[in-house]
């Protein structure tokens, strides 16, 4: 099939991120709905609880916020508020803090770098 509906929900995987937590005790869950043949492109849904953690992106990510509220703190830049209906991309090289203020749900599209990089 060449059409993947996000309403056909795969089981979510729960992840704990203690090594990078800045505040709170956030737990994230994600479900991958589709992956490209080479495994570099994935799409799905992500949920996160309240808290903040450090991130460093090597991948490219498109996000569309379904629910909740967060603040993205890129190192050296002003924080950016995001909420329901917001769409944005995060490019490789982004380093900073994801701060979830109200439990969040987003759809994502992630493109990982080629394996030879």
Secondary structure, 3 states (H helix, E strand, C coil): CCCCCCCCCCCCEEEECHHHEEEECCEEEEEEEEECCCCCEEEEEEEECCEEEEEECCCEEEEEEEEEEEEEEECCCCCEEEECCCEEEECCCCEEEEEEEEEEEEEEEEECCCCCC
